[in-house]
Amino acid sequence: MKRSERLKNIMTMAEKKERDAVNALGYLNTKVSNEELKQKQLLEYELEYHEKIIETGRTGINGATLRTYFGFMDKLSHAANQQVGHIAELEQQVDQVQQYWFKARGKLRAFESLVERAEAQEAAEADKLEQKALDEFAALAYLRRKYSDK
């Protein structure tokens, strides 16, 4: 097996790693976007609920209902804070996968370069062998003509 073929096999594995990293990066970026949307919805709902408390308070509200409202507001606030933490974790994962992807892409490019050089070297060697064979053929033809003329 030629050196370039062996390198191509390794390059194929490097391509798969790079492709897997791209897919993981796409998945995580989509997940971050979805989680940011959830966070935005939570904050909007929290604001709407707060406005509802204020509106209800204008017409009169008893203590138990007010405690229920504030208890629910605390839960919404807690959920929004958890969402911020979750998004931060996902963004960390995105950074890690992105670094992995950069390395995988670098390795792939290195293997592509090695394959190109190996193929060029093999082509040069094949050209040399072909030229040598042509030179030998020409020398034999010359000798045959030289000795057949005598």
Rosetta blueprint (number, residue, H / E / L):
1 M L
2 K L
3 R H
4 S H
5 E H
6 R H
7 L H
8 K H
9 N H
10 I H
11 M H
12 T H
13 M H
14 A H
15 E H
16 K H
17 K H
18 E H
19 R H
20 D H
21 A H
22 V H
23 N H
24 A H
25 L H
26 G H
27 Y H
28 L H
29 N H
30 T H
31 K H
32 V H
33 S H
34 N H
35 E H
36 E H
37 L H
38 K H
39 Q H
40 K H
41 Q H
42 L H
43 L H
44 E H
45 Y H
46 E H
47 L H
48 E H
49 Y H
50 H H
51 E H
52 K H
53 I H
54 I H
55 E H
56 T H
57 G H
58 R H
59 T H
60 G L
61 I L
62 N L
63 G H
64 A H
65 T H
66 L H
67 R H
68 T H
69 Y H
70 F H
71 G H
72 F H
73 M H
74 D H
75 K H
76 L H
77 S H
78 H H
79 A H
80 A H
81 N H
82 Q H
83 Q H
84 V H
85 G H
86 H H
87 I H
88 A H
89 E H
90 L H
91 E H
92 Q H
93 Q H
94 V H
95 D H
96 Q H
97 V H
98 Q H
99 Q H
100 Y H
101 W H
102 F H
103 K H
104 A H
105 R H
106 G H
107 K H
108 L H
109 R H
110 A H
111 F H
112 E H
113 S H
114 L H
115 V H
116 E H
117 R H
118 A H
119 E H
120 A H
121 Q H
122 E H
123 A H
124 A H
125 E H
126 A H
127 D H
128 K H
129 L H
130 E H
131 Q H
132 K H
133 A H
134 L H
135 D H
136 E H
137 F H
138 A H
139 A H
140 L H
141 A H
142 Y H
143 L H
144 R H
145 R H
146 K H
147 Y H
148 S H
149 D L
150 K L
